[in-house]
């Protein structure tokens, strides 16, 4: 575990964390806008979260693959796409659970309360999502990028090497 945590202590991981955070902020803004539009249209909080989640997950996949992890090879695999959605479905269920717990403990929540609960959930889930993206979703593409570049000094390569050592 200690070796695994060290894989986050380098320039490339910091860069990825910042980018995942920025993509997360953009997704959160879009998701919150959609969530509130759907609430205004009369959808329940559950369906508002669900529909906004589905739409912004697709947006997140495209941005994270191309910008955060700089995978511009055009080789999108079914395994990669499915694993991205699995990571995000886990985050979705965690978000719904957090909102539900907040609603039970402090509710019934009003619109502001639901939004505060979602902000809390988003902050809580950022690092687990980064780990899932880096170590599960894009791991193969990142390791292939290492082989293609032939540059052992590449920070991204060292992340993959450290991951293999930590496993």
Secondary structure by P-SEA (a helix, b strand, c coil): ccccccccccaaaaaaaaaaaaaaaaaaaaaaaaaaaaaaacccaaaaaaaaaaaaaaaaaaaaaccccccccccccaaaaaaaaaaaaaaaaaaaaaaaaaaaacccccaaaaaaaaaaaaaacaaaaaaaaacccaaaaaaaaaaaacccccaaaaaaaaaaaac
